[in-house]
């Protein structure tokens, strides 16, 4: 997998930005009257690892013109080291465009997390290739990795076409293409045939494919491990078989990854990974992590793996870094991780939680 050397951008992600509100003190939404606010999207959760660690990273999105929420989002992206491009679309009145709201109860102990999405009028549903100069971006400026998410690809017919055409443009210019399947049943309702074609078109162009067993089965029709009473650690061979089937269906994918998560409680998970890369399998067996907020843990892992690939690390080292950035995200009150430096991430991988002075 060869990365462009003459590239202005290490990582580019298309996304639909919104805001997330979360009750303070780990309380459930329906009894709480104080909330924290953050800018959010799964794709910027991924990009934040590379951006905060200093790699040039670009977000392609839409904004609502004149909106204070839009201004808040732009400020937050800059804080994370993320550049952005996109149209500022007129709101069009109270019932027009807006940034989506994500309302999240992160759960506690035996109370499971609950997430509500309020996406009516979402401005990111209007993403179109006509609003971006793709030949200038991928040709003149150059991009090492384009990372796509199934959330954006399934958001609307417009965004499906947007992601397919982004992947095609990236392929023409020699950019490595990554996709995290991110299946959401509510996005696919009534659109299964249309989205199956779009996802297959994108996956056929990808060098990197990422997803869990449900993602690969429901997005690409790849049979996953059968659920059973045994823990995830006993099913590693089944996950490797699934990855083998993904590679057989999409032979251009040189790096295929799946995360493993076994929930003990809202605040304690077994966390692992299986990766195929460098022509062999690599496994991070599930081990216990403490969880502050599970949302975004998978995105954090993807971001860490892509950071490792951008650094030219081996598939195994990239997997290890991704395992640790996922654990870092899960230990954060935000749904993304902002590592202080690489050493902090490697300390998590090595199980070293001793104080650093």
Helices and strands as residue ranges (DSSP letters): E 9-14, E 18-23, G 24-26, G 29-31, E 35-40, H 42-52, E 57-60, E 63-64, H 68-79, E 82-85, E 88-89, E 100-105, E 114-118, G 123-126, G 129-131, H 134-135, I 136-141, E 143-149, H 150-153, H 157-172, E 176-180, H 185-188, H 192-203, E 208-210, H 213-220, G 232-235, H 236-249, E 255-265, E 268-277, E 280-290, H 297-310, H 315-330, H 342-349
